[in-house]
Amino acid sequence: MKTVRYFLITLLLALITLPGFAQTPARPTDKIEWHGYTQLWASTNFDNTYSVALRRLKFWMTSGPAFSQHWSFNVQAIFTSMGHEKFFLQNAFGQYRNKSGVSSVRFGQFIPKFSLQYFQHDYLMSSIERANIIMAGIPDGTLGVRDLGAQYTLKAAKKHLEVNFGLFNGYGIKQYRLNDDGGYLLTHNLSYTIKRKNALWKFGYSVMFRKAVKLELKHILPDSVLFSGNDFRYDVYAMFNSKHFDLQGEYLSGWLNGNRFDGYYALATLKANAKNEVYLSYEKYNDLISTTSNNPWYIAGYNYLIKHHDIMVTLDTRFQKDYGRLNNITSIQFQLFFH
């Protein structure tokens, strides 16, 4: 069975790397660093659907401290049950930072800076899933998440303020168009972070404009529709982190030739101690598909951190009222890092 094969591959990789399991801090002499992790996942609706999958087997390689004073790079690939047993190239970008480190230019294939939750690593998030509005609503959410282009970043006010401007092809990375019809994507993000001894606040917004040409915007528009025209979206967010309690929320809205979709979520996490976390979330997403339900989801979950986030088990259950019935999805995920 494919699932057994995935499990054996993951277990073998883990055993091979187990002697050096603890993450080794970067040394000044390192020119290249690599990291990897896997997530094994099972889910059911307690009715007629049961799924087991290798959700992620991800590797990435980055430049180390000794690579260059100004230049850096990142290459990342993923293997997943949803990817037809193929490795998929995600990131491939270079970056230049000025001498003071307050400004930089990134170029290549990467995620345009937009949203709060999508720039929180999936292996560090308290919830097992990102909100539906974030997954679908970010600029390339259903187009491969990443795009080809360049992005300028400026940090000011003692690096509390960060501003990003990006220019991208605008059609994602699931297809490479040799003869583009003139589409493009412009992005902008601004965030402000306040740090205290035992707490952190972060506030921000993102905006984007795309001149779209025949794009399949799954989970926003029906599968039969290829969208062309003006695509404008914005996102606002806020976050509070402390030793024992985290809270964050986000609202995203978009207009496709004047037709509006939007959604939001609120996520609260109680960190009882170093081993146990409990989270609650509420999310709502209004798409432009008449056959899907726009009713909200109520979500509860528990994380057991066996070895911080290097070895972790998550139990997640979510409910939605839909046409008089109660939909439920319950998932369990095991996460394992190897360095």
C-alpha positions as a Markdown table, in Angstrom:
| # | Residue | x | y | z |
|---|---|---|---|---|
| 1 | Met | 0.0 | 0.0 | 0.0 |
| 2 | Lys | 1.2 | 3.5 | -0.7 |
| 3 | Thr | 0.6 | 4.6 | 2.8 |
| 4 | Val | 2.8 | 1.9 | 4.2 |
| 5 | Arg | 5.5 | 2.8 | 1.7 |
| 6 | Tyr | 5.3 | 6.5 | 2.7 |
| 7 | Phe | 5.6 | 5.5 | 6.4 |
| 8 | Leu | 8.6 | 3.3 | 5.8 |
| 9 | Ile | 10.4 | 6.0 | 3.8 |
| 10 | Thr | 9.8 | 8.5 | 6.5 |
| 11 | Leu | 10.9 | 6.1 | 9.3 |
| 12 | Leu | 14.1 | 5.2 | 7.4 |
| 13 | Leu | 15.0 | 8.8 | 6.9 |
| 14 | Ala | 14.4 | 9.5 | 10.6 |
| 15 | Leu | 16.5 | 6.6 | 11.7 |
| 16 | Ile | 19.4 | 7.6 | 9.4 |
| 17 | Thr | 19.5 | 11.1 | 10.9 |
| 18 | Leu | 18.6 | 10.3 | 14.5 |
| 19 | Pro | 22.1 | 10.4 | 15.9 |
| 20 | Gly | 22.3 | 14.1 | 15.0 |
| 21 | Phe | 18.6 | 14.7 | 15.8 |
| 22 | Ala | 19.0 | 17.9 | 17.9 |
| 23 | Gln | 19.3 | 20.9 | 15.6 |
| 24 | Thr | 22.9 | 22.1 | 15.4 |
| 25 | Pro | 23.3 | 25.9 | 15.7 |
| 26 | Ala | 24.8 | 27.5 | 12.6 |
| 27 | Arg | 28.5 | 27.9 | 12.9 |
| 28 | Pro | 30.4 | 30.9 | 11.5 |
| 29 | Thr | 32.2 | 28.6 | 9.1 |
| 30 | Asp | 29.1 | 27.1 | 7.6 |
| 31 | Lys | 28.5 | 28.1 | 4.0 |
| 32 | Ile | 25.4 | 25.9 | 3.5 |
| 33 | Glu | 22.8 | 24.6 | 5.9 |
| 34 | Trp | 20.0 | 22.0 | 5.3 |
| 35 | His | 16.9 | 21.0 | 7.2 |
| 36 | Gly | 14.0 | 18.7 | 6.8 |
| 37 | Tyr | 10.9 | 17.4 | 8.5 |
| 38 | Thr | 7.9 | 15.1 | 7.8 |
| 39 | Gln | 4.3 | 15.1 | 8.8 |
| 40 | Leu | 2.2 | 11.9 | 8.9 |
| 41 | Trp | -1.5 | 12.6 | 8.9 |
| 42 | Ala | -4.8 | 10.8 | 9.3 |
| 43 | Ser | -8.3 | 12.2 | 9.1 |
| 44 | Thr | -12.0 | 11.1 | 9.2 |
| 45 | Asn | -15.5 | 12.5 | 9.2 |
| 46 | Phe | -16.8 | 9.4 | 11.2 |
| 47 | Asp | -19.2 | 8.7 | 8.3 |
| 48 | Asn | -17.7 | 7.4 | 5.0 |
| 49 | Thr | -14.3 | 9.1 | 4.6 |
| 50 | Tyr | -11.1 | 7.9 | 6.1 |
| 51 | Ser | -7.7 | 9.2 | 4.9 |
| 52 | Val | -4.1 | 8.4 | 5.8 |
| 53 | Ala | -1.3 | 10.3 | 4.1 |
| 54 | Leu | 2.3 | 11.5 | 4.1 |
| 55 | Arg | 1.2 | 15.1 | 4.3 |
| 56 | Arg | 4.7 | 16.6 | 3.9 |
| 57 | Leu | 8.2 | 15.4 | 3.5 |
| 58 | Lys | 10.0 | 18.8 | 3.1 |
| 59 | Phe | 13.7 | 19.6 | 2.6 |
| 60 | Trp | 15.3 | 23.0 | 2.3 |
| 61 | Met | 18.8 | 24.3 | 1.8 |
| 62 | Thr | 20.0 | 27.8 | 2.7 |
| 63 | Ser | 23.2 | 29.8 | 2.7 |
| 64 | Gly | 25.1 | 29.8 | 6.0 |
| 65 | Pro | 26.9 | 32.6 | 7.8 |
| 66 | Ala | 30.1 | 32.1 | 5.9 |
| 67 | Phe | 28.5 | 32.1 | 2.4 |
| 68 | Ser | 28.5 | 35.9 | 1.9 |
| 69 | Gln | 28.1 | 39.1 | 3.8 |
| 70 | His | 25.4 | 40.4 | 1.5 |
| 71 | Trp | 24.1 | 37.5 | -0.6 |
| 72 | Ser | 22.0 | 34.5 | 0.4 |
| 73 | Phe | 19.8 | 31.8 | -1.2 |
| 74 | Asn | 17.1 | 29.3 | -0.4 |
| 75 | Val | 16.0 | 26.1 | -2.3 |
| 76 | Gln | 13.1 | 24.1 | -1.0 |
| 77 | Ala | 11.3 | 21.0 | -2.2 |
| 78 | Ile | 8.4 | 18.9 | -0.9 |
| 79 | Phe | 7.1 | 15.3 | -1.4 |
| 80 | Thr | 3.5 | 14.7 | -0.5 |
| 81 | Ser | 0.8 | 12.1 | -1.0 |
| 82 | Met | -1.2 | 14.8 | -2.7 |
| 83 | Gly | 1.6 | 15.4 | -5.3 |
| 84 | His | 1.3 | 12.0 | -7.1 |
| 85 | Glu | 4.6 | 10.8 | -5.5 |
| 86 | Lys | 6.7 | 13.5 | -7.1 |
| 87 | Phe | 9.1 | 16.0 | -5.6 |
| 88 | Phe | 7.8 | 19.5 | -6.1 |
| 89 | Leu | 10.2 | 22.5 | -6.2 |
| 90 | Gln | 8.8 | 25.3 | -4.0 |
| 91 | Asn | 11.4 | 27.9 | -3.3 |
| 92 | Ala | 14.3 | 28.9 | -5.5 |
| 93 | Phe | 15.4 | 32.4 | -4.8 |
| 94 | Gly | 18.4 | 34.6 | -4.2 |
| 95 | Gln | 18.6 | 37.7 | -2.0 |
| 96 | Tyr | 20.9 | 40.7 | -1.5 |
| 97 | Arg | 21.1 | 42.7 | 1.7 |
| 98 | Asn | 22.8 | 46.0 | 2.2 |
| 99 | Lys | 25.6 | 46.5 | 4.7 |
| 100 | Ser | 23.3 | 47.6 | 7.5 |
| 101 | Gly | 20.8 | 44.9 | 6.8 |
| 102 | Val | 17.8 | 47.2 | 6.8 |
| 103 | Ser | 16.9 | 46.7 | 3.1 |
| 104 | Ser | 17.1 | 43.8 | 0.8 |
| 105 | Val | 16.0 | 42.6 | -2.7 |
| 106 | Arg | 14.7 | 39.0 | -3.2 |
| 107 | Phe | 14.4 | 37.5 | -6.7 |
| 108 | Gly | 13.3 | 34.2 | -8.1 |
| 109 | Gln | 10.5 | 31.8 | -7.1 |
| 110 | Phe | 9.0 | 32.4 | -3.7 |
| 111 | Ile | 5.8 | 33.4 | -1.8 |
| 112 | Pro | 4.8 | 37.1 | -2.2 |
| 113 | Lys | 4.6 | 38.8 | 1.2 |
| 114 | Phe | 0.9 | 38.9 | 2.0 |
| 115 | Ser | -1.0 | 37.8 | 5.1 |
| 116 | Leu | 0.1 | 37.0 | 8.6 |
| 117 | Gln | -0.8 | 33.3 | 8.9 |
| 118 | Tyr | 0.8 | 32.1 | 5.7 |
| 119 | Phe | 4.1 | 33.4 | 6.8 |
| 120 | Gln | 3.9 | 31.4 | 10.0 |
| 121 | His | 5.7 | 28.1 | 9.4 |
| 122 | Asp | 3.4 | 25.1 | 9.2 |
| 123 | Tyr | 5.6 | 23.2 | 11.6 |
| 124 | Leu | 5.4 | 26.0 | 14.2 |
| 125 | Met | 1.7 | 26.8 | 14.0 |
| 126 | Ser | -0.6 | 25.8 | 16.9 |
| 127 | Ser | -3.4 | 24.8 | 14.5 |
| 128 | Ile | -3.1 | 21.9 | 12.1 |
| 129 | Glu | -4.5 | 23.9 | 9.2 |
| 130 | Arg | -4.4 | 27.5 | 8.0 |
| 131 | Ala | -7.8 | 29.2 | 7.6 |
| 132 | Asn | -9.7 | 28.5 | 4.4 |
| 133 | Ile | -9.8 | 32.2 | 3.5 |
| 134 | Ile | -6.0 | 32.4 | 3.8 |
| 135 | Met | -5.3 | 29.2 | 1.8 |
| 136 | Ala | -7.5 | 30.4 | -1.1 |
| 137 | Gly | -7.3 | 34.2 | -0.8 |
| 138 | Ile | -3.5 | 34.9 | -0.8 |
| 139 | Pro | -2.3 | 36.1 | -4.2 |
| 140 | Asp | -1.3 | 32.6 | -5.5 |
| 141 | Gly | -3.2 | 30.5 | -3.0 |
| 142 | Thr | -4.5 | 28.0 | -5.5 |
| 143 | Leu | -1.9 | 28.7 | -8.2 |
| 144 | Gly | 1.0 | 27.0 | -6.4 |
| 145 | Val | 1.3 | 29.6 | -3.6 |
| 146 | Arg | 4.6 | 30.9 | -5.0 |
| 147 | Asp | 5.3 | 33.1 | -8.0 |
| 148 | Leu | 8.2 | 34.3 | -10.1 |
| 149 | Gly | 9.3 | 37.9 | -9.5 |
| 150 | Ala | 11.2 | 40.3 | -7.3 |
| 151 | Gln | 10.5 | 41.9 | -3.9 |
| 152 | Tyr | 12.0 | 44.8 | -2.1 |
| 153 | Thr | 12.0 | 44.9 | 1.7 |
| 154 | Leu | 12.8 | 47.9 | 4.0 |
| 155 | Lys | 13.1 | 47.8 | 7.8 |
| 156 | Ala | 12.9 | 51.0 | 9.7 |
| 157 | Ala | 12.2 | 52.4 | 13.2 |
| 158 | Lys | 14.8 | 50.1 | 14.8 |
| 159 | Lys | 13.5 | 47.3 | 12.6 |
| 160 | His | 10.0 | 47.4 | 14.3 |
| 161 | Leu | 8.5 | 48.6 | 11.0 |
| 162 | Glu | 8.8 | 46.4 | 7.8 |
| 163 | Val | 7.6 | 47.4 | 4.3 |
| 164 | Asn | 7.6 | 45.2 | 1.3 |
| 165 | Phe | 6.9 | 45.9 | -2.4 |
| 166 | Gly | 6.7 | 43.1 | -5.0 |
| 167 | Leu | 6.4 | 42.6 | -8.8 |
| 168 | Phe | 5.5 | 39.2 | -10.1 |
| 169 | Asn | 4.3 | 37.3 | -13.2 |
| 170 | Gly | 0.9 | 36.8 | -11.5 |
| 171 | Tyr | 0.0 | 33.3 | -12.7 |
| 172 | Gly | 1.7 | 31.2 | -9.9 |
| 173 | Ile | 3.9 | 28.2 | -10.6 |
| 174 | Lys | 1.6 | 25.4 | -11.5 |
| 175 | Gln | 2.0 | 26.3 | -15.1 |
| 176 | Tyr | 4.8 | 28.1 | -16.9 |
| 177 | Arg | 3.5 | 30.2 | -19.8 |
| 178 | Leu | 6.1 | 30.7 | -22.6 |
| 179 | Asn | 4.0 | 33.4 | -24.2 |
| 180 | Asp | 2.3 | 35.3 | -21.5 |
| 181 | Asp | -0.6 | 37.5 | -22.5 |
| 182 | Gly | 0.4 | 40.5 | -20.4 |
| 183 | Gly | -0.7 | 39.5 | -16.9 |
| 184 | Tyr | 1.2 | 40.8 | -13.8 |
| 185 | Leu | 0.9 | 41.0 | -10.0 |
| 186 | Leu | 1.8 | 43.9 | -7.7 |
| 187 | Thr | 2.0 | 43.4 | -3.9 |
| 188 | His | 2.5 | 45.6 | -0.9 |
| 189 | Asn | 2.8 | 44.6 | 2.8 |
| 190 | Leu | 3.4 | 46.7 | 5.9 |
| 191 | Ser | 3.8 | 45.4 | 9.5 |
| 192 | Tyr | 4.7 | 46.9 | 12.8 |
| 193 | Thr | 6.1 | 44.8 | 15.7 |
| 194 | Ile | 6.3 | 45.7 | 19.4 |
| 195 | Lys | 8.5 | 43.5 | 21.5 |
| 196 | Arg | 8.5 | 43.4 | 25.3 |
| 197 | Lys | 10.3 | 41.1 | 27.7 |
| 198 | Asn | 7.4 | 38.6 | 27.9 |
| 199 | Ala | 5.1 | 39.7 | 25.1 |
| 200 | Leu | 4.9 | 40.6 | 21.4 |
| 201 | Trp | 2.3 | 42.6 | 19.4 |
| 202 | Lys | 2.2 | 42.7 | 15.7 |
| 203 | Phe | -0.2 | 44.7 | 13.4 |
| 204 | Gly | -0.2 | 44.9 | 9.6 |
| 205 | Tyr | -1.9 | 45.0 | 6.3 |
| 206 | Ser | -1.3 | 43.7 | 2.7 |
| 207 | Val | -2.7 | 44.8 | -0.7 |
| 208 | Met | -2.4 | 43.3 | -4.2 |
| 209 | Phe | -3.5 | 44.1 | -7.7 |
| 210 | Arg | -3.3 | 41.6 | -10.6 |
| 211 | Lys | -4.1 | 41.9 | -14.2 |
| 212 | Ala | -5.3 | 38.4 | -14.7 |
| 213 | Val | -5.3 | 36.4 | -17.9 |
| 214 | Lys | -7.3 | 33.1 | -18.0 |
| 215 | Leu | -6.6 | 32.0 | -14.4 |
| 216 | Glu | -8.3 | 29.0 | -12.7 |
| 217 | Leu | -9.0 | 30.4 | -9.2 |
| 218 | Lys | -10.1 | 27.2 | -7.5 |
| 219 | His | -12.0 | 27.5 | -4.2 |
| 220 | Ile | -12.8 | 31.1 | -5.1 |
| 221 | Leu | -14.6 | 30.6 | -8.5 |
| 222 | Pro | -16.2 | 27.5 | -10.0 |
| 223 | Asp | -13.8 | 25.1 | -11.6 |
| 224 | Ser | -15.4 | 25.8 | -15.0 |
| 225 | Val | -14.4 | 29.5 | -14.9 |
| 226 | Leu | -11.2 | 30.9 | -16.3 |
| 227 | Phe | -10.8 | 34.4 | -14.8 |
| 228 | Ser | -9.5 | 37.4 | -16.8 |
| 229 | Gly | -9.6 | 41.0 | -15.7 |
| 230 | Asn | -8.8 | 43.0 | -12.5 |
| 231 | Asp | -8.1 | 41.2 | -9.3 |
| 232 | Phe | -7.8 | 43.4 | -6.2 |
| 233 | Arg | -7.3 | 42.0 | -2.6 |
| 234 | Tyr | -6.5 | 43.4 | 0.8 |
| 235 | Asp | -5.7 | 41.8 | 4.2 |
| 236 | Val | -5.5 | 43.2 | 7.7 |
| 237 | Tyr | -4.2 | 41.4 | 10.8 |
| 238 | Ala | -3.2 | 41.6 | 14.4 |
| 239 | Met | -1.3 | 39.2 | 16.7 |
| 240 | Phe | -0.5 | 39.0 | 20.4 |
| 241 | Asn | 2.0 | 36.4 | 21.8 |
| 242 | Ser | 3.1 | 35.8 | 25.4 |
| 243 | Lys | 4.5 | 33.0 | 27.4 |
| 244 | His | 1.2 | 31.3 | 28.2 |
| 245 | Phe | -1.3 | 32.7 | 25.7 |
| 246 | Asp | -1.4 | 33.6 | 22.0 |
| 247 | Leu | -4.2 | 35.4 | 20.1 |
| 248 | Gln | -4.4 | 36.4 | 16.4 |
| 249 | Gly | -7.0 | 37.4 | 13.8 |
| 250 | Glu | -7.1 | 38.2 | 10.2 |
| 251 | Tyr | -9.6 | 39.6 | 7.6 |
| 252 | Leu | -9.1 | 39.2 | 3.9 |
| 253 | Ser | -11.3 | 40.5 | 1.1 |
| 254 | Gly | -11.0 | 40.5 | -2.7 |
| 255 | Trp | -12.8 | 41.8 | -5.8 |
| 256 | Leu | -12.7 | 39.9 | -9.1 |
| 257 | Asn | -14.0 | 42.3 | -11.7 |
| 258 | Gly | -16.1 | 43.8 | -8.9 |
| 259 | Asn | -17.4 | 40.5 | -7.5 |
| 260 | Arg | -16.5 | 40.3 | -3.9 |
| 261 | Phe | -15.3 | 37.3 | -1.7 |
| 262 | Asp | -14.1 | 37.6 | 1.9 |
| 263 | Gly | -13.4 | 35.8 | 5.1 |
| 264 | Tyr | -11.8 | 36.0 | 8.5 |
| 265 | Tyr | -10.6 | 33.9 | 11.4 |
| 266 | Ala | -9.7 | 34.2 | 15.1 |
| 267 | Leu | -7.3 | 31.8 | 16.8 |
| 268 | Ala | -6.5 | 31.5 | 20.5 |
| 269 | Thr | -3.8 | 29.2 | 21.9 |
| 270 | Leu | -3.3 | 28.4 | 25.6 |
| 271 | Lys | 0.2 | 27.1 | 26.4 |
| 272 | Ala | -0.3 | 25.2 | 29.6 |
| 273 | Asn | 3.3 | 24.3 | 29.9 |
| 274 | Ala | 6.3 | 23.3 | 27.7 |
| 275 | Lys | 4.6 | 20.1 | 26.6 |
| 276 | Asn | 0.9 | 20.9 | 26.2 |
| 277 | Glu | -1.0 | 23.4 | 24.1 |
| 278 | Val | -4.8 | 23.8 | 23.5 |
| 279 | Tyr | -6.2 | 26.0 | 20.7 |
| 280 | Leu | -9.6 | 27.2 | 19.7 |
| 281 | Ser | -10.5 | 28.9 | 16.4 |
| 282 | Tyr | -13.5 | 30.3 | 14.5 |
| 283 | Glu | -13.3 | 31.0 | 10.8 |
| 284 | Lys | -15.7 | 32.0 | 8.0 |
| 285 | Tyr | -15.2 | 32.2 | 4.3 |
| 286 | Asn | -17.6 | 33.5 | 1.7 |
| 287 | Asp | -16.5 | 32.4 | -1.8 |
| 288 | Leu | -18.1 | 33.0 | -5.2 |
| 289 | Ile | -19.2 | 29.4 | -5.7 |
| 290 | Ser | -23.0 | 28.8 | -5.3 |
| 291 | Thr | -22.7 | 25.1 | -4.6 |
| 292 | Thr | -20.5 | 25.4 | -1.5 |
| 293 | Ser | -21.5 | 26.3 | 2.1 |
| 294 | Asn | -20.4 | 29.6 | 3.6 |
| 295 | Asn | -21.3 | 28.6 | 7.1 |
| 296 | Pro | -18.5 | 29.1 | 9.7 |
| 297 | Trp | -16.2 | 26.4 | 11.1 |
| 298 | Tyr | -15.7 | 25.9 | 14.9 |
| 299 | Ile | -12.3 | 24.3 | 15.6 |
| 300 | Ala | -10.6 | 22.9 | 18.7 |
| 301 | Gly | -7.2 | 21.2 | 19.0 |
| 302 | Tyr | -4.5 | 19.9 | 21.2 |
| 303 | Asn | -0.7 | 19.8 | 20.7 |
| 304 | Tyr | 1.6 | 17.5 | 22.6 |
| 305 | Leu | 5.2 | 18.7 | 22.2 |
| 306 | Ile | 7.3 | 15.6 | 22.9 |
| 307 | Lys | 10.6 | 17.4 | 22.0 |
| 308 | His | 9.5 | 21.0 | 21.4 |
| 309 | His | 8.4 | 21.1 | 17.7 |
| 310 | Asp | 10.9 | 18.5 | 16.6 |
| 311 | Ile | 8.6 | 15.7 | 17.7 |
| 312 | Met | 5.0 | 16.7 | 18.1 |
| 313 | Val | 1.5 | 15.2 | 17.9 |
| 314 | Thr | -1.6 | 17.2 | 17.1 |
| 315 | Leu | -5.2 | 16.3 | 17.5 |
| 316 | Asp | -7.7 | 18.6 | 15.7 |
| 317 | Thr | -11.5 | 18.5 | 15.3 |
| 318 | Arg | -13.7 | 21.0 | 13.5 |
| 319 | Phe | -17.5 | 21.3 | 13.1 |
| 320 | Gln | -19.7 | 23.1 | 10.6 |
| 321 | Lys | -23.5 | 23.3 | 10.5 |
| 322 | Asp | -24.6 | 22.7 | 6.9 |
| 323 | Tyr | -28.2 | 22.4 | 5.7 |
| 324 | Gly | -29.5 | 20.9 | 9.0 |
| 325 | Arg | -26.6 | 18.5 | 9.5 |
| 326 | Leu | -23.4 | 18.8 | 11.4 |
| 327 | Asn | -20.2 | 18.2 | 9.4 |
| 328 | Asn | -17.2 | 17.0 | 11.4 |
| 329 | Ile | -13.5 | 16.5 | 10.4 |
| 330 | Thr | -11.2 | 15.0 | 13.0 |
| 331 | Ser | -7.4 | 14.7 | 12.2 |
| 332 | Ile | -4.3 | 13.5 | 14.0 |
| 333 | Gln | -0.8 | 14.5 | 12.8 |
| 334 | Phe | 2.7 | 13.3 | 13.9 |
| 335 | Gln | 5.6 | 15.7 | 13.1 |
| 336 | Leu | 9.2 | 14.7 | 13.1 |
| 337 | Phe | 12.3 | 16.8 | 12.3 |
| 338 | Phe | 15.6 | 15.6 | 11.0 |
| 339 | His | 18.6 | 18.0 | 10.6 |
